[in-house]
Amino acid sequence: MVELDEPIKDYNSFFKEAHAKNVTEYFEELVRESGVSEEENKSTVAQLRIYENSLKESSSSRKWWRVGRVLLIVAAISLGAGAFTQQGWYYALLAPAVAAIVFIFWKINPEVSSLNDQVKELEKKRDEQAGLAWIQMDPLNRLHTWEAGRDLFNKTYPTVQFDPYFSNLRLADLQNSYGLSPSFNDGKSIFLSHSGTLKNNPFVFTRYMQHWIGSMSYTGSLTIYWTETVRDAQGNWVNVQKSQVLTASVVKPYPEYAIRTGIIYGHESAPNLSFSRTPSNLSGLDEGVLNTWRKDHAVRKVERKARKDLKSGKGDLTVMSNREFEALFNATNRDHEMEFRLLFTPLAQQEIVNILNDKSVGYGDNFAFEKQGMVNFVESGHLRDTRIDCDPRMFHNLELEEARKFFNDFHNEYFRSLYFCLAPLLSVPLYREARSLPTNNQISQAKQSCYWEHEAMANFIGENTFKHPESVTRNIIKTYSNGGGRYTSSVSVTAFGYRGDPRVDYVPVLGGDGRVHQVPVPWTEYIPVERSSTLVVGALKDVEKKVDDATSAEIDSEWSKVFSNYGIDKERIYVHGALAGAVVG
C-alpha cells in the first residue's frame, strides 16, 4: 500500500488507478450478485428508447398541427369579420374563411385526433417498457448501500477507517483528548458528519449551516411636486410645475446563513501551535516578471511583520527558506515558530506548494486551514459540492449501462474529493504518525450516536417538518438527547428561525423645493421564533461488523423495540446512513 506523503504524485501514480479498479470490481460484483442480465436489460432499454423517440416525434407533430389549427381559426374569424364589414369584398373574403373551417374539420381535427391516440398508445408502451426495465434492475438497485463510498475509500486507502456513525465516544475523544471546543457548534446546524480514524487519530468530515446576524440595506422613495415662478423666453413671469424623486436608505439587522464543508482532524503534534490561512490569489501563477514581483512582495510583507514582532517582543516569526511556501501559505498569525517549523519540514513545504499550484490533478488553492492546539480544520471549496452521504437512491437506474457509468464516475470523483481534502494534512509527516494518546472508552452512552448525527438526521428529514409556522427564514436546528438505550436516543429538536414583521422608517431628506421631507423606507424586522419536536434515532442492524463488539441481534432488538414502543410504522421512518429516525411529537 502506497503511503500518502506526496499527494499529487501518489494520486497520479497509484491511487487514481487503484481506486478506479476497486470501484469497477465492486460494481461488477453487485451485478453478479443481483443476477441482472445485461443483454436483456440492453434490449429492453433499446426498445424503450424507440418508444421515447417515437413519442417525441408524434408529440412534436401534434403540436404543429394544433398550432396550424389555431392559426386557421384566427384567419377564418378575421376573414369572416372582414366579409361583413368590407363593402364589395363579401364573397372574396367569405370563401376562404369557409374553406379554412372546412379544412380544419376535414383534415386537421382527424389528424390531431389520430395523433392523440398515437401519443396515448406510445405513452402506454413507454411506461410499460420503463416498468419492465425497472423490474429487471430492481435486484441491483436494492444492493446499493449508504456505506459503499466509505468502504471503497477504505479499500483503496486502508489507513483511513470510517465509523458507521459519529458516536458519543468519538465526539468525547475529540473534545476531551484533543480540545475541540464544545461551543464549536454554536450558531451552526449539522447537515452531515462522517467520523473515523487515521492511524487511530480521530477525524470527522462535516457539512453544516452557519448562522449570523448581518445587515440589509433597504431603500424607499417619495415623489414631491412644487411650483416655481420663472421668466419665460419673452421675459414674462410664469408658473412652472416641478417634481423630484427623493430616495433614502436604512441599514437593519438581517439573518444570514452559509453552508460550509470540511474536515476536523485531531492530532497531538505541535499542541501549542495555532494559526490560520485562507486561499491565496498568488497560487497557480506562472513565473512571469509581474507574478514573481507579486510573490516577492508578499514575502516582504512577512519579513516586515517578523521584524515588527521582534522589536515589540510579541512574537518569534521568522521567514521560511522556501519563500514560495511563505507567500502562498501565508500563515503569518502562527504563534509558536518552533512547532510550526517542526510540522512544516522542507519536504512538507514543497508538497503544500505543489498542492496549492496544481489544478490539473487536484483542485488547487481552494482550502482554508486552521489549527487550534491539537485540533485542525480544513475547509475545502471542492468538498462543498460532493455528496458525502452517498445516498444509495441516487444510484438507482433502469438502465444497467448508464448505472455503471454513473456509479464509476461518482465514486472516482468521491475518492478524489475526500483525498484532496486530506492532502494538506497528510503532506505533513508528523500528521501521518500513529496516535500515542490514551483512549477513554468509559463514557456514558458511548455507543449512542452523538448530537451531530441527530442534527444531521433532523436536517435530512427536512427543516419544514420542524420549523415554526411563522418562520420565513432558514432554520438552525439544534438537538438535545434525552437518553435512551445503548444504540438509540430520544432527542429533543428545536428549530430556530425568524418571522418577518413589516416596518417603516421615515428619513428626513432635503428636496429641491427647499423643504425637508420624510421619505418612507419599508423594511422587515426579523423576530426570533422557535418550535420544539421529539425525534427518535436508532442504529440500524446492518452495521454489526463495524460497531464495536455489537451483534446484529443486539442492535436490531433495541432498535425495533424502541420504535415499536412509540407506535411508529415503517412508512414514518427515515434512514440516513447507519441510522434510522422518526418524528414522534
Beta strands, then each sheet from edge to edge (+ up, - down):
strand 1: 160-162
strand 2: 188-198
strand 3: 201-231
strand 4: 237-266
strand 5: 274-277
strand 6: 367-372
strand 7: 375-380
strand 8: 476-481
strand 9: 488-510
strand 10: 516-539
strand 11: 574-576
strand 12: 579-583
sheet 1: 1+ 2- 3+ 4- 7+ 6- 5+
sheet 2: 8+ 9- 10+ 12- 11+
end
